[in-house]
């Protein structure tokens, strides 16, 4: 068994890729391959972050996080039962699969004109875009995972005398939990990737709106701040979900 890493070594392993990225950023700027005016230095971006953190950035972060959370929550609440039905019933999957893949392939940004027509330019429109992206991402992950569950578990449970409710509660649900968590993680990543598109719809606050407003005035340091904030918030949320996943599916390690 491989011994666990010591705390300093673990911290070094975590920090090393970020330090390498930071050095590469400085190297690209100093190389002359790119006009330095087009690549703000990391310390300039950090200074702009501090400046914005005292002004509008907290509200932008809150608005974007709230929109993503609502969109992902609504999307996965519908994606889980739909994905379960598609994964468990092969006939239904064969019938609906082409339609699901058709809509999954449509980029959410292409739907913005229709979303504005049907939902206006308020929060409902932004939520609809994020819901759309989250739902189809979650459905695909969910039904692919459910379809791979071996029917032998159900047959063994029936052999041991379990009724339909016991099979669902004690066999199907535990086997489904890892796929639900994976669907949420994928939906969350897709929603953050779609955030800027959703905030094209007349958003005054939000990280997407911050990036768009900065691009109109060629404020590259602000654009970098917005992009980095989106990446780090998405990373933190994913790490929290991974920690939750390890806790909820710890039984899999015990029976492995």
N, C-alpha and C positions, 0 to 999 in steps of 0.2 A: 504493500500500500504506500502510495506517495505521501511523504510527510507534508503537513500544511506549511505554507509560506509564513515566515516571520512577518511581523507588522511593518518594519521598515522596507523589507523586500516587496511586500504586497503594495505598499504606498508607491514605491518606485515603479513597479509594473503598471500601476494605474496612471501615474503622471508622465511616464516616458513617451507615450504616443502624442500626448498634448504638447509636450515640450518639443518633440520632433516637428509637429505641425507648425508650432510658433516659429521655430528656427527656419523652416521651409518658407514661411510667409515673409520673414525678413530677407531671406536669400533671394527670393523672386523679386522683391522690391529693389534690392541692391544690385541685382545682376545686370540691369539695363535692358533686359529682354522685353520688359513692359514699362511703359511710361510711369514713373513714380507718382505722377498726379492721378493716375487711374487706380493705384493700389495704396490706400491709406495704411500707414504703419500701425502695427498692433497697439502701440502706446497711444496713438491718436484716437483709435477706435475706443480704447479703454477710457480715455478722457471724455469722449463724447458720451459714452455710456453713463459715466458719473454725472455728467451735466443733465442728461435726459432723465436719469433716475430721480433727480430733484424736481423734475417738471412733470412731463406727461407719461413717461414710460410705465410707472406702476399701473395706471389706468389702462394703458394699451395692453399690458400683459394680462390684466384681469379680464378685460373684454374678450380677448382672443381665447384665453383659457376657458372662459365660461361658454363661449360659442362652441368650441371643440367638445367640451364635456357634454353639453346638451345634445349636440349632433351625434356623438358616438353613443351616448346612452340610449337615445331613441332608435338609432340605427341597429345597435346590437340587440335591443329588446325585441325587435322584429326579426332580425337575422337569425337569432338562436333557434326559435321554433320553426321558422321556414327552412333553415339549413338542416335541422334535425329531421324534419319530414322528408326532405329531398334525399338525405343520406340513408334513411332507414327504409324508405319505400322505393325500390329500384324502378318500378313502373312509373311512378310520379317523377323520379329524377330524369328518366329518359324523355319524358314528355316536356318537362319545364326547362331542362338544362340549356337548350339552344337560346331560349328567351333570356335566361339569366346571363349567359355569356354575351349576348347581344348588348344588353344594357351595361354590363360591366365594362365593356370595351369603349363606351362613350365617355369622353373626358368631361368632367363636371363643368369646366369653363365653357364648353359648347352649349350648355343648357341655360346659361345665364339670361339670354334674352327671353326665353320662355318662363323662367322662374320669375323674372321681373313682371311679366304680363300676369301671371297667376297669383303671385304672392306680394307684389309691390316691391318697395325698396327698403323695407324695415328689417327687423331682426328675423322675422319668419322666413324671408328669402335666404338669408345667410345660413340659417339653421337647415333649410331644405337642401341646400347644396352639400353641406357637411353630412346630413342624414343620408343623402343619396350615395356619397362616396363611402361612408361607413357601412351602410347596409349591404351593398354588393360585395365589398371586400370581406365582410364578416360571413356572408352566406357561403361564398366559395370555400373559405377555410373550414367552416362548420360542416358542410355536407361532405367535403372530401375526407375530413377526419372521421365522421360518423360512418361513412361507407366502408372504412377500413377496420371497424370493430368486428371481430370474429363472432359469428352466430353461436360458436361453441359455448360461450359464456351463458347464453340464454338456455341452450339445451341442457347444460350441466345443472343450472338452477332449477329447471323443470324436473329433471331427474331426482333432485333432492327434495322435491315437493313444494317448491315455491309457487305461489299464485301470481297472477299478472301484476298486481300492485307491488308485491314484494320484488318481483323481477325488475320492475321499472325503478323502484326506490333504492334497491340495494345493489343492482347490477348496472342498469343503463345509466342512471344519474352519475354514479362515481366514474364510469368510463367516459362520460360526456364532459365532465368538468375540465379536464386539460384542454379539450378542443374549444370549449367556451372561452377560456382564458386566452388561448392563442388567437381566437377570432377577435377578441377585444383588443389585443396588442396590435394585430394587423390593422384593424379598423382605426385605432388611435393613430398609427403612423400615417395611414392614408389621409385621415382627416387633417393632420397638421400639414401634410404636403398640399392639401387642397385649400388651406386657410386663406392664402393670399388671393386665390380665385374667388372665394366666397366674399371677401372683403372688397372686391371690385364693385360690389353693389352698394354704392353711396355710403360707405362706412366712414365715419368721422373719427372713431377710435378703434384701436386694435393694431397689432403688429403688422398685419398686411397693409392697413391704411398708412401706417408710419412709413413703410417701405415705398409705397406708391407715391405718397406726397414728397418724399425725399428724392425719388427718381425724377420727378418733374423739375426739380431745382438742381439736379446733378450733385446732391449731397451724399457722396459715396460713403462717408464715415457713418452716417445715420443708417444707410442701407445695410452696411455690415453689422451694425448693432442689432437691427431688426432680425436679420438672418440668424445671427448667433443666438439671440434670445429664443427664437423658434426652435432651433436645434437643441439647446440645453433644456428647455422646458419639456420638449418631447422626450429627451433622454431621461430626465428625472422621472417622468410619468411611466416610462417603459421599465425603468429599474424598480419602481414601486410595484408594478404589475408582476415583474419577474419574482420579486420577493414574496408577493402574495401567492403566486403559482407554486413556489417551492413549499410554502406552508400548507397549501390546500391539497397538493398531490404528493405529500411526503410518503403516503402509504405505498406508492409505486416503488420507491426505493427500498422499502422494507420487505416487499415481496419479490424483488428482483433477484 
